[in-house]
């Protein structure tokens, strides 16, 4: 009997195959890491500035200027000048803030209730360069870190799915090698030469 072997199945290499999925997963994971890394420098700078020494200072003046922003919205520019003494000399610096008018009014009410930006204020200054100082600041937004973390996890999941699909494809290819099947059944032929008498 002749043996018939199944041909080795061809693995699909079109978009949507395991290699394509793995490549996109790696790309998403690397992009997530790169996106999160853009926030590392501001976070490092914020951590370093929070360790600066503190000197007593006082508010010299506060000026607000309403103006129209690029999108046509009414905004307020507030410049707060403050002074502090270091090694017998007086250093003057300024805090500039730009905010929408509604947010500015809300912040002013909150500062008035807490007594901020009045009289004496603690000033954080750079010992190497006292001209670099701050009395208040907004925290670094973590949107890029969160989005980068989500992209990274998504990329890892996609790579895992792609590896599983590739393993299944290789299993199908290995299983198909050397498989033997019987020929299809058909009508049988009877050999009657030994039964019938010779004529």
Order of alpha helices (4+ residues) and beta strands (2+ residues): beta-alpha-alpha-beta-beta-beta-alpha-beta-beta-alpha-beta
